[in-house]
Amino acid sequence: MFLTPKSDALFEKAQRLIPGGVNSPVRAFRSVGRTPVFISRASGSRLWDADGNSYIDYVGSWGPMILGHAYPRVIEAIRKAALDGTSYGAPTALEVRMAELIATLVPSMEMVRMVNSGTEATMSAVRLARAFTGREKLLKFEGCYHGHGDAFLIKAGSGAMTMSIPDSPGVPAGTAAGTLTAEFNNVESVRSLFASYRDKIAAVIVEPVVGNMGCVPPDTGFLQELRDLCTANGAVLIFDEVMTGFRVARGGAQELFGIQPDLTTLGKIIGGGLPVGAYGGRRDIMQLVAPAGPMYQAGTLSGNPLAMAAGCETLSILMEETGIYARLEEKSARLASGIQRAIDSLWLPLRQNRVGSMFTLFFCRHAVRDYKSALTADREKFGAFFREMLARGVYLAPSQFEAAFISLAHSDEDIDATIEAARESLKAVM
């Protein structure tokens, strides 16, 4: 058991100065029944907290650390960029290089606009889709998270045909009325909405692999059905690849599943761990973005040189080095199979979902393929499991409904230690 008196003191002070003591809700550790550990540094596959405890990290700053923490080439790129100044509010060659790399790796993104976060990217992509189609309705899916924009903080009512209601105070009812919610992996719920709101749906936005109700892959054919329905109904298909972009494959989920969306949003890996976002897609749609067109969107720090330097270096490594994704798959399969052996040997009613180097262990008996089945997971058991793993030096996402991530820095020893920690933790809580 690790002691965390310095983290505890920091959290006590933070709660007086920061709402809930954290700058993003899940960091508060409330859903796992303890107070957070405060991180002081990271390197490779490991984190160290304020008390000096070391953890094998499977959060990876929520996805971007695909190469591992403090990767030397990325750190050097940031250092060199910082020596020339941290921000100009003016165009740079690095922005052009970033756009070139993205367009090369994700061919559907013929033009790209940089922003500062995934939320900015998704908000801008939806506004652009509305401008392009002249329509107002947005169709999203239960359990898919697209940032904290008003239009995304919506949940379904009593059924897919019920008008949505706000999921957070402060979201106007009018905004909620413009958002329709369907069930992930249920194409009939999407067809019904298109039938009911014919010629009114501007866009369908989806995480092609969901990461925010845990890792939930699409059923075979589901993404193609969305592509076909959007094409037939004149709606824009938006893939939110903030999490999956360059994570599940070099060209993202759209490469993995062979589906080409009209617009794509990116984040995380394209900043090499620094704050960043991007949206892009078909040239005829993107040319509506100001100053080329009338759809206004701007950002003072968009394309800042530090994030561009880190992101360009990360994408260059992913593009240049052969075998990276095969190595990630080997590491991920090794971990998943080891945990599954532990589950089977203990006769436990648990489920694992994995797509490439994204994975989630669900504390439930049934397959998890949508929001409703994810909600059957036992959150108290997961919280107990999280605490046991943390005590054994393994840092997981502090929520049953988040994906975990493997990096190239995770060694066989890290993975074996994680499997053994999982076996002992499951014995302790089940």
Residue pairs with C-beta under 8 A, 6 or more apart in sequence:
1 391
2 49
2 51
2 53
2 390
2 391
2 393
3 51
3 53
4 35
4 37
4 49
4 50
4 51
4 53
5 51
6 38
6 49
6 50
6 51
7 35
7 36
7 37
7 38
7 49
7 50
7 51
8 35
10 38
10 50
11 21
11 35
11 36
11 38
12 21
14 21
14 22
15 21
20 28
21 28
21 36
22 28
22 36
26 397
26 398
26 399
26 402
27 36
27 398
28 35
28 36
29 35
29 36
29 398
31 379
31 383
31 398
31 399
31 400
32 382
32 383
32 386
32 387
32 398
32 399
33 380
33 383
33 384
33 387
34 387
34 390
36 398
37 49
37 50
37 51
37 53
37 55
37 390
37 395
38 49
38 50
39 47
39 48
39 49
39 50
40 48
40 49
40 50
41 47
41 48
42 48
42 57
42 65
42 69
42 70
43 68
43 69
43 70
44 68
44 69
44 70
44 409
45 56
45 57
45 68
45 69
45 407
45 409
45 410
45 411
45 414
46 54
46 55
46 56
46 57
46 69
47 54
47 55
47 57
47 69
47 395
48 54
48 55
49 55
53 393
54 393
55 390
55 393
55 394
55 395
56 393
56 394
56 395
56 410
56 414
56 417
56 418
57 65
57 69
57 395
58 394
58 395
58 396
58 397
58 404
58 405
58 406
58 418
59 395
59 396
59 397
59 404
59 405
60 66
60 69
60 405
60 407
61 69
61 268
61 273
62 243
62 268
62 397
62 402
62 405
63 211
63 243
63 247
63 268
63 269
63 358
63 403
63 405
64 267
64 268
64 269
64 271
64 272
64 273
64 314
65 273
65 405
65 407
65 409
66 246
66 247
66 269
66 314
66 318
66 328
66 357
66 405
66 407
66 408
67 74
67 314
67 317
67 407
67 408
67 409
68 407
68 408
68 409
68 410
69 273
69 407
69 409
71 272
71 314
71 317
71 409
73 313
73 317
74 272
74 273
74 310
74 313
74 314
76 313
77 272
77 309
77 310
77 312
77 313
78 272
78 274
78 306
78 309
78 310
80 309
81 94
81 305
81 306
81 308
81 309
81 310
82 306
84 305
85 305
86 304
86 305
86 306
87 301
87 304
87 305
87 306
88 305
89 300
89 301
91 303
92 303
92 305
92 308
94 303
94 305
94 308
94 309
94 312
95 114
95 303
95 308
97 308
97 312
98 112
98 114
98 270
98 278
98 303
98 308
98 311
98 312
98 315
99 111
99 112
99 114
99 280
101 312
101 315
101 316
101 319
102 109
102 112
102 266
102 270
102 278
102 280
102 315
103 109
103 110
103 111
103 112
103 280
104 319
105 246
105 250
105 251
105 315
105 318
105 319
106 245
106 251
106 252
106 254
106 255
106 264
106 266
106 280
107 251
107 260
108 254
108 260
108 261
108 262
108 264
108 281
108 282
109 264
109 280
109 281
110 280
110 281
110 282
110 283
110 286
111 280
111 281
111 283
111 286
111 287
112 278
112 279
112 280
112 286
113 124
113 278
113 279
113 280
113 286
113 289
113 297
113 302
114 276
114 277
114 278
114 299
114 302
114 303
114 308
115 121
115 124
115 276
115 277
115 278
115 279
115 297
115 299
115 302
116 275
116 276
116 277
116 299
116 301
116 302
116 304
117 147
117 267
117 275
117 276
117 277
118 146
118 147
118 240
118 242
118 265
118 266
118 267
118 268
118 277
119 146
119 147
119 148
119 149
119 277
120 147
120 277
120 299
121 147
121 242
121 265
121 266
121 267
121 277
121 278
121 279
122 146
122 147
122 149
122 152
122 205
122 238
122 240
122 242
122 265
122 279
123 147
123 149
123 151
124 279
124 289
124 297
125 203
125 205
125 238
125 263
125 264
125 265
125 279
125 281
126 138
126 149
126 151
126 202
126 203
126 205
126 238
127 295
127 297
128 236
128 263
128 279
128 285
128 286
128 288
128 289
128 295
128 297
129 138
129 202
129 203
129 235
129 236
129 238
129 262
129 263
129 285
130 136
130 138
130 202
130 203
131 288
131 293
131 294
131 295
132 202
132 236
132 285
132 288
133 202
133 203
133 234
133 235
133 236
134 202
135 199
135 200
135 201
135 202
135 235
136 178
136 200
136 202
137 178
137 179
137 180
137 197
137 200
137 201
137 202
138 151
138 178
138 179
138 180
138 201
138 202
138 203
138 205
139 179
139 180
139 181
139 182
139 190
139 193
139 201
139 203
139 204
139 205
139 235
140 146
140 152
140 154
140 179
140 180
140 181
140 182
140 204
140 205
140 206
141 181
141 182
141 183
141 184
141 206
141 207
141 210
141 371
142 155
142 156
142 181
142 182
142 183
142 184
142 370
142 371
142 372
143 184
143 210
143 212
143 213
143 216
143 370
143 371
143 374
144 184
144 205
144 206
144 207
144 210
144 212
144 213
144 240
145 152
145 207
145 211
145 212
146 152
146 205
146 207
146 240
146 265
147 242
150 170
150 171
150 172
150 175
151 175
151 178
151 179
152 179
153 166
153 167
153 168
153 171
154 164
154 165
154 166
154 167
154 171
154 175
154 176
154 179
154 181
155 164
155 165
155 167
155 181
156 162
156 164
156 181
156 183
157 163
157 164
157 165
160 180
160 181
160 182
160 183
160 186
160 189
160 192
160 193
161 192
161 193
161 196
163 176
163 177
164 176
164 177
164 179
164 180
164 181
165 173
165 176
166 172
166 173
166 175
166 176
180 193
180 197
180 201
182 189
182 190
182 193
183 189
183 370
183 371
183 372
184 206
184 210
184 216
184 218
184 369
184 370
184 371
185 216
185 218
185 219
185 222
185 369
185 370
186 370
187 221
187 222
187 225
187 226
187 229
190 204
190 225
190 226
190 229
191 229
193 201
194 201
194 229
194 233
194 235
198 233
199 233
199 234
201 233
201 235
202 235
202 236
203 235
203 236
203 237
203 238
203 263
204 226
204 229
204 230
204 235
204 236
204 237
204 238
205 238
205 240
206 223
206 226
206 237
206 238
206 239
206 240
207 239
207 240
207 241
207 243
207 244
208 218
208 223
208 239
208 240
208 241
208 244
208 252
208 253
208 254
208 257
208 259
209 215
209 216
209 217
209 218
209 243
209 244
209 248
209 253
209 355
209 358
210 216
210 217
211 243
211 244
211 358
211 402
211 403
212 243
212 401
212 402
212 403
213 368
213 371
213 374
213 401
214 353
214 360
214 362
214 368
214 374
214 377
214 400
214 401
214 402
214 403
215 353
215 354
215 355
215 358
215 359
215 360
215 403
215 404
216 353
216 360
216 368
216 369
216 370
216 374
217 353
217 355
217 369
218 257
219 369
223 257
223 259
224 257
224 259
226 237
226 259
227 237
227 259
227 260
227 261
229 235
230 236
230 237
230 262
231 237
236 262
236 263
236 285
237 261
237 262
237 263
238 261
238 262
238 263
238 264
238 265
239 252
239 253
239 254
239 259
239 261
239 263
239 264
239 265
240 265
241 252
241 253
241 254
241 264
241 265
241 266
242 265
242 266
242 267
242 268
242 277
243 267
243 268
243 358
243 403
244 252
244 253
244 355
244 358
245 252
245 253
245 264
245 266
245 267
245 268
245 269
245 270
246 252
246 266
246 269
246 270
246 315
246 318
247 268
247 269
247 356
247 357
247 358
247 405
248 256
248 355
248 356
248 357
248 358
249 255
249 256
249 325
249 356
250 318
250 319
250 324
250 325
252 264
252 266
253 259
253 355
254 260
254 261
254 264
256 355
256 356
261 281
262 281
262 282
262 285
263 279
263 280
263 281
263 282
263 285
264 279
264 280
264 281
265 277
265 278
265 279
266 277
266 278
266 279
266 280
267 276
267 277
267 278
268 276
269 311
269 314
269 315
269 318
270 276
270 278
270 311
270 314
270 315
271 307
271 310
271 311
272 307
272 309
272 310
272 311
272 313
272 314
273 310
274 306
274 307
274 310
274 311
275 307
276 307
276 311
280 286
286 292
287 293
288 294
288 295
289 295
289 297
290 296
290 297
290 298
317 324
318 324
324 408
325 356
327 408
328 356
328 357
328 406
328 407
328 408
329 356
329 357
331 357
331 406
331 408
331 410
331 415
332 354
332 356
332 357
332 359
332 406
334 412
334 415
335 359
335 406
335 410
335 415
335 418
335 419
336 352
336 354
336 359
338 415
338 416
338 418
338 419
338 422
339 352
339 361
339 419
339 422
340 352
341 419
342 419
342 422
342 423
342 426
343 350
343 352
343 426
345 423
346 423
346 426
346 427
346 430
348 426
348 430
349 364
349 365
350 361
350 362
350 363
350 364
350 426
351 361
351 362
351 364
351 365
351 366
351 367
351 368
352 359
352 360
352 361
352 362
353 359
353 360
353 362
353 368
354 360
357 405
357 406
357 407
358 403
358 404
358 405
359 403
359 404
359 406
360 368
360 400
360 402
360 403
360 404
361 382
361 385
361 422
362 368
362 374
362 377
362 400
363 377
363 378
363 379
363 381
363 382
363 385
363 400
364 373
364 376
364 377
364 378
365 376
366 373
366 376
367 373
368 374
368 376
368 377
374 401
377 400
377 401
379 400
381 429
381 430
382 400
383 400
384 428
384 429
385 425
385 426
385 429
386 396
386 398
388 421
388 424
388 425
388 428
388 429
389 395
389 396
389 421
389 422
389 425
390 396
392 421
392 424
392 425
393 417
393 421
394 417
394 418
394 421
394 422
396 404
397 403
397 404
